[in-house]
Amino acid sequence: MSYFEDDYGTDMEAIETLRRDADLEQAAMEREGNRLAALRRRGICTHGSVVGYVGKVIYPEQEGLKPGQSRCTEGTNGCKRVFNSDEEWVAAMEAL
């Protein structure tokens, strides 16, 4: 067996591994999307969208926010919950 054939086999194995990993990652993202969609159908806000304080009011949802705060704006019926930091917002999403 020549060096080229060994290298080609290794390259092909690496490509197949990357494809499999991408397929697994895509499947995991699809499962997560389906899980979040099911929560939304049940009326549970997943806090998937927020608007934050930027020093001036651009959107009505920013009214009353202080530096570091953000407000949930998910869909047409976001819960309007105010988060005091990005960490608090992420924790709320991860708690679901």
N, C-alpha and C positions, 0 to 999 in steps of 0.2 A: 504494500500500500504506500502511496506517495504522500508527501507532506501536504500537497494540495487537497487530496481526498479527505485526509483527517481534518484539515481546517474547514473544508466545506461542510462536513458532517457536524462539526461543532457549531458552525454558524447557523446551520439549519435548525439544530436543536435549540439554540438561543432564540431564534425567531419564533419557533413554536412555543417556547416557554413564555415569551412576551405576548404572543397572541392569547394563550390560555389565561395569563394574568389579566390581560385587558378584558377578556370575556367574563372572568370572575368579578372584576371590578364593576363592569357594566351591569351584571346581574345583581350585585349588591346595591348599586344605585337605584335600579329599577324596583327592588324590594322596598327600599327606603321611601321612594316616591309613592309607591302604592300604600305603604303604611300611613304616610302623612295625608294622602288623599282620603283614606278611610276615616282618619280622625276628623278631617274637615267636614266630611259628609255627616258625621255624628254631631257636628256643631262645636267641635273643640278647636279653639284657635291654636295654631302651631307657631305663631309669632314669626312667620317667614319673611316679613317685610316690616321695616321700621323707617321712620324719618327722625333725624337727629337735630340737635341745636347747632346752628351754624352762625350765630351772631345776629341774624335778621330772620324775619318770618317770610318764607317763600311760599310755604304750603300752610293751610289752616291748621293742620295737625301739629305744627311746630309752635303754635301759640302757647305761651306759658312755660315752655321748656327752659331749663337752665343749662349752663355749660356741662357737658358730659352726659346729659340725658337724651333719651330717644323715646319715641312713642310708637306702639304697634299700629301698623296700617294694613295688615294683611287683608287682601280682598276687599269686598264691599262692606263686610261686616267685621273688620278687625276689632279686637277687644279694647283698643285704645289704651292699654296698659302702659304706664311710664316706667322705663328702666333707667336706673341711675348710673349705669356703666355698660360698656360692651360685654363685660364678663357676666353681669347680671342677665343680660339678654340671652347670651349663649347658654347660660345655666338653665334658663327657662325653657329654651328649645330642647336641650338635652334631657330635661326631666320628663319629657313626653314619651 
